[in-house]
Amino acid sequence: MESQSVLSHSSLKGILAEVNEISNEDIRDEIVSDIYTKSKSLCKKVVSQQPAMYRSDKLDEIFTSRIWGFPIMLILLGTVFYITIAGANIPSEMLASLCGYLEGQLTSLFETMHAPEWLHGILVLGLFRGTGWVISVMLPPMAIFFPMFALLENYGYLPRVAFNMDRLFKRAGGHGKQSLTMAMGFGCNAAAILSTRIIESPRERMLAILTNNFVPCNGRWPTLILLASLFMVTGFSGATSTLVTSGILIGFVMLGVVVTLSVSWVLSKTALKGVPTHYTLELPPFRKPKFWDTVLRASIDKAWNVLKRAVIVAAPASILTWVFANIYVSNTSILMHFVNFLEPFGHALGMDGFIMAAFILGLPANEIVIPILIMAYLSQGAMLEIEDLSKLKQVFIDQGWTWLTALNMMLFSLLHYPCGTTLVNIYKETKSAKWTFMSFLIPTVIAIGVTWLTATVARAFGWV
C-alpha cells in the first residue's frame, strides 16, 4: 500500500508538471483550433466548398507556414523593391532633365524681365528647384511602390503577414493587431497612428503608437532608395546593382521590425506593464484583384496625394532654406551659423551639420529632407542643376561624404522622430503631451545611439 501511495504521488507530480508546462496561450490556441476544425467539418456536411475556397486553404498552408511564411514575405518584399528601383531610375532621370530645362527657361525669362536677383533666387533657385527635386526623386518610386503594395493588399496577402507576425508581437508584450498597424506604417506613419484604433486594449494601443515610427514610411523610402543606390552598391552595375540595393532595403526593413519588437518588449516590461490580450484573426480568402482599377486608384489616392503633400510642405521649406542661405550675419549666412553650430554633433554621429539641419528643417515632412540637404549644399557653391541625378553623388563626395555618412544618414532616417503630421495625430489620439513627447524622444534617442555607435566602431577600426 505504501509503495502504491508513493507511486500515485509521483504520478500526480508528473501530471501537474506537464500541466504547468502548458501555457494559457497554448490552451487557447488548442480550443480555437478545435472549434475551427469542428465548424469546418460541420460546414462540409451541408455546404459545398467552391474551388476558389479550396485553393485559398491550400495557399494558406504555404503562406502562413512556420517554415515558408517568413521567407516568402522577404521574397515578395524584395521583388517589390527590385521592380520599384529598376522601374524608377529612367523616369527620375527624365523628370530631372525636364525640371533642369524648365529651370533654365525660367532663368532666361527672369533675365529678360530684368527681375531682381533676390526674386529669381526665391522663386527659381528656391521654390522651383526644391519642388523639382521632390517631384524627380519621389514621384517615380511612389508611382510604382504604392500600386504594387495595393495589389498585394487586394489579393489578400497582407492579412497573412499579420498572421505570421502575430506570435512575435505577443511575445514582445504587444497585440497581434499591431502587425496590421505596422504594415500601414510602410505607407504612412500618420495614417497608421489612426489605424491603432483597432486595438481595444489601451496599453497595447499605446505600444503600437510609440513603436510605429520604426518602419519606413513613404517619406523615408526616397532617402533610403537614393542613398542605397548611390553609395551601398559600389562595384556593382546593372541588374546586380538593383538586386543588391533591394537586399539592403530589406535589411533596413528587418532592422526596423527588430527595433519595433525590442522597444515593445522593453516598454511592456517597464512603463507599459501588462499581460497581452488575445484575438482570433479570420483570414479572408485570396481573391483576384481588379488590376487596372487597383493600380489607378493607388496611383491617384496614394502616390499623387503623397506627392501633393510633399510639394505643399517642400515649397515654403525650399524658400526658407534659400533665404537662410542668402541672409548674412557677420559675413556668414544664417544657414551656415546653424550648420556650424550642429557640425560637432553631426560629426560625432558620422554625418555633418548640413544633414542635421536638413533633418530639423524637415520635421514637417520626411519627404523634404533630401531636397533641403541638396539645396543647402548647392547654396555653398556646388555647380549643379536638376538635370542629371547621376551627378548628385559627386556633390555629396565633394562635401566629404563616405560610405559611413550615407549609412548613418539612412539609419537616422529610419529610426529618428516622427514627422510633424504624425506627432499631431499622436496627440489627437492620446490626448497626452507626455506620451506625444515620449513618441518623439524614444526614437530620437535610439537614432542618436545607433549612429553614434556605428560611427565610433567604424573609426576605431579604421574603416573610414
N, C-alpha and C positions, 0 to 999 in steps of 0.2 A: 504493500500500500504506500509505503514511504517513497519507494523508487518511482511509483506511478505519479505520486504527488509532485516529485521533483521534475519528472518528465513533462507533466502538464504545465508546471510553472515555466519551464524553459521554452516550451512551445508557445505559451502565451506571450512571453517576452519577445520571441522571434516574430510573432504576428504583429505585435504592437510596433516593433521596429520597422517592419515593412510598411505599416500604415503611415508611420511618421515620415517615411521617405516620399510618400505620395503628396505632392503639393496641392493646394486648393485649385491652382490653375490646371493641373493635370486632371483633377476630378471634373472641373467644369468643362474642359475640352472633351473629356470622355462622354459626359452627359450630352453635350451639344452634338457630338459626332453620332451618338446612338439615336438621338431624336431625328437627325437629318437622315440617317440610314433607314430608320423605320418609316419616316414620311415618304422617302423615295420609293421604298418597296410598296407602300400602300398606293401611291400615285400610279405606279406601273400597272397595278391591277385594274385601274379604272380609266387611266388616261394613256393614250398612245403618244409616245415621245417622237417629236419631229426630228428629222435627220440633223437639222441645224443645232438643236439642243444636245444631241448625242455628240456631235463634233465638238461643241463647246466644252463638254465634260472631258473629252479626250485631250483637248488642247490645255485645259486646266491642269491635267496630270503632268504636263510638261512645264508650263509657265509658272506654276506655283510649287514645283518640285523643290525639295530641300537640296537636291543635287544640281539641277539645271536652272532653277529660278533666278539666282543672282548672276550666273554667267550670261544668261540671255538678256537680263537687264543691261549689263555692261555692253554687250554686243550691240543692242539696239541703240543705246545712248551714243556709243562710238560711231555707229552708222549715221545717226542724225548729225553729229558734229562733223563727220567727214564730208557729207553732202553739203552742209552749211558752208564750211570753209572753202571747199573746192568750187562751189557754185557762186560764192560771194566775191571772189578775187577780181574777176573781169568786170562785173558791174561796178564794183567800188572804184576801180581804175577809170572806168568810163565816166562815172559821176564826178570823180576828182578832176578829170580833164575838162569836163563841161563847166564845173564851177570855176576852174582856173581861167578858162576862156572868158566866161562872163565877168569875172573879176577884172580881167584886162580891159574888156569893153566898158565896164563901169568907170574904171580909172581914166580911160580916154575921154569919156563923157564929162567927167568932173573937170578934167584939164581943159576941155573945150569951153566949159561954162565958167572957167576961172574961179571955181569954187574954193573956199578956204581950205588949207591943208588939214586943219583940225576936223572939218566936216567930212572930208574924204576919209580920214583916219577912223572916225567913229562909225560911219555908215558902211564903208567898204572893207577896210582892214579890220574893223571890229565886228560890226553886225553881220555883214555878208560872209566874211571869211569864217567866223565862228560857226554860224549856222551851216555853212557849206561843209565844214568838217563833220558836223553832226550827221548831215544827210549822207555824205560819202562813206563814212565809217559805219553808221548804224543801219541804214535802210536795207542794203543787200542781205546781210546776215539775218536780220529780223524777218525779212520777207520770205526767207527760206525756213528758218528755225520754227517760227510760230505755226505755219501750216502743217509742218511735219509733226510737231507736238500735238496739234489738234487732231490729226489723223489717228495717232496712237490713242488719244483720249476717246474719240468717237468709235473706234474699233472695239473699245472696251478693255484695253490693256492696262490703263493706269490703276483701276481698282486691284488688279493683280499685283502691281507694285506695292500698293498699300498692304495687301495681304502678306507679301513677302517680308515687308519691313515691320509688321505688327509685333512680332516677338522681340525684335531688337529694341523697339521703343518701350515695350512693357518691362524688359529687363533693365532699361535705363531709368525706370521710375515714371515714365510718361504714359500716354494713352495711345492706343493703336491708331486712332484717327489723326494723330499728329503727323503720321506719314503722308496723309492726304493734304494737310495744310503745308507741309514741307514741299510737296510736289507742286502746289500752286505757287510757292515762292520762286520756283525756277522761272515763272513768267513775271510775277510782280510781287515783291515783299509786302507792299501796301495792301494789295488785294488779299494776300494770304492772311494778313492780320484779321481782316474781316471774316475770313473763312474759318477762323478758330471758334466761331460761334457754334459749330457743330459738336464741339467738345463740351459735355454737360458739366463736368467737374471743374469748379473754379481754379483749383490748384493745378490741375493738368492743363487747363487752358492757359494759365499764366506761364507754364513751362513752354508751351508751344509758341506763345507770343515772344518770350525772351530769347528763344533759340532759332526762330525762323530766319533771322538775318544771315545765318551761316551758309545758306545755299545761294549761289549766284543768280541774281535777277537779270531781267533784260537790260538794265543799265550797266551791268558789270560784264556781260558777255562780250561786248565790243572791245573792252580793255583787255580781257583775258585772251580773246582770239587774236587781237592785233599783236600784243607783246609776245605771245607764244609763237606766232608765225614769224616775227622779226628776229627774235633772239634765242628761242629754245630749240630751233631745228637747224642750227648752223652745221654745214656739212651734208645736208640732205637737200634734195631737189625733186620737183615734180610730184608724182603721186606719193612717193615715200615721205616727202616733207609734210604733205597733208595728213598722211596716216599717223606720223609721229606727233604732229600737232593735236590730232584727235585724242591720241593716247594721253598726252599731257593734260588736256582739258578734263578727261575722265578722272585723272589723278587728282585734279583740283576739286572736282565734284565729290569724289570719295573722301578727300580731306574735310570738305565742308560737312559731309554726313557724319564723319567720325567726331568732329568738334561738336556738332549738334547733339549727338548721343552722349558724349562725355560731359558737356555742360548740363544737359538734362539730368544725368546721373548725380553730378555734384550738387545741383540745386535741390534735387529730390531728397538728398541726404542732409541738407543744411537748411536753407531759407524756406524751402517748399517741401517739408517732410510730409509723407503720407503714403498710403497703400494704393497702388494703381488700380483703377476700376477696369472692368471688363466690358467688352462689347462683341457682338457677333456681326461679322461683315458678310452680307449676302452678295456674292459675285454675280453681276449681270451677265447674260450670255454674250458671247462675241457676236458682233454684227458688222456687216459690210457698210462702211460709211459712204455717204454721197460725196465722192471725191472732189469734184469741182466746186460744189456748194461749200464744202468744208474749207477748201483752200481759199476760196474767195472771201468767205466770212472771216477766217482767221487773218487774212491779209488786211482786210478793212478794219475789223473790230480791234485787233491786237497790234499788228505791225504799224498800221497807219496812226492809230491813237497814241501808241508809244512814241512814234516819231514826232507827232504833233506836240505832245507834252514836252519832249526834249527840246524842240525848236523854241517853244514858248519860254522855257526856262533858260535855254542857251543864249537867246537874243540879248536880254539885259545883262547876263553874266559876261558875254563877249564884249559888250560895250564897256562894262565896268572894268574888265581886265585891261582893255586898251587905254582907258582913262587913267587907271592906276599906273600904267607903264609909261605914260606921257606927261604926267604932272610931277615936277621935280621939287624936292625939298633938300636944300644944301647940296645941290648938284647931283642928287641921286633921286631916282623915281620912287614914288610911294611903293610901287610893286617891289623894287629892289630892297627898300628898307624892310619890307615884310619878309621877303625871301632871305635876306641876310640874317634876320632875327631867327628864322626857322632852320637855317643851314646846319648848325651844330646838332640839333635834334634829328634832322633828316639824315645827316651823315652817320649818326650812331645807329640808325635803323637800316643802313645800307642804301639810302636814297639821297635826295638833296632837298634844299629849301624850296625849289620850284615845285617838286612833286607834293611836298607837304602843303604848300599854298594852294595847289590845284585841288587837293582833297578837301581843304577847308572851304574854299570858294565853291566847290562842287557839292556842298551839303544839300542844297535844294533838290538835286537830282544827280544820281551817279552817271548819267549819260554824258554830262558835260565835263567830267574830269579830264579826259584826254584832250578835247578841244581847248580847254583853258590852259592846260600844260603846253600844248603846241603854240598857242598864241603868246604865252609868257616867254617861251624860248625864242620865238620869232621876233619879239619886241627887243631882244638883245642883239639883233643884227644878223641873225641867220638868214641867208638869202634863199628863201624857199616860198613858192606859191603852191596853191592847191591843184597842181597839175599832174603830180606824179607821186603816188603813195610809196613807191619804192625808194624815194629819196628821204623818206621820213626816218629810216634807221640811221642814216648818216647824220641827221640833225641831232638825234639822241646821242650818238657816239661823240659828236663834236662837243656835247655838253658833259662828257666824261662818263657816259653810261658804260656798264659792263653787264655780263650775264646776271651778276648779283643784283644790280639795280633793277633790271627787268623782273627777275624772280621775286624780289621783295615788294615791288610795286604790285605784282599780281597777288601775292599773299595778303598784302594790306588791303587791296581792293576786295578780296574775297571775305576777309574777316572783320573789316572795320565797321564803324557805326552805321545804323540805317540812314536812309535818305530822309529829307525833311517831311515828305508826304507820309512815309511810313511812321515816323515819330508822331505826327499829328494823329494818325489813325490809332496808334497805340494809346495815346492819351484819351482819345474818344472812347475806346473800348474798355480801358481800365479805370478811367476817371481818377487816376492817381499820378501826381507829379513824381512821386517816389519811384514807382515802377517804370514810368517813362524814362526817368533818368537812368535807372538800372539797365534798361534795354539799350541805352546809349553807352553806358560805362563798361558793361561786361565785354561786348565785342571789341571796344576800343582798347581795353587793357590786354585782351588776348592778341589783337593785331600787333600792338606795340611789342609785347613779349616775344611773339613768334619771329617777327622781323629782326628784332634786336639779337635774339639767339642765333638766327641764321647768319646775320652779318658777322657776329662775333666769332662763330665757329669757322666761317669761310676765311676770315682774316687771320685767325690763329693758325690755320693750316696752310696759309699762303696761297689760297686758291684764287685770289684776286690781287 
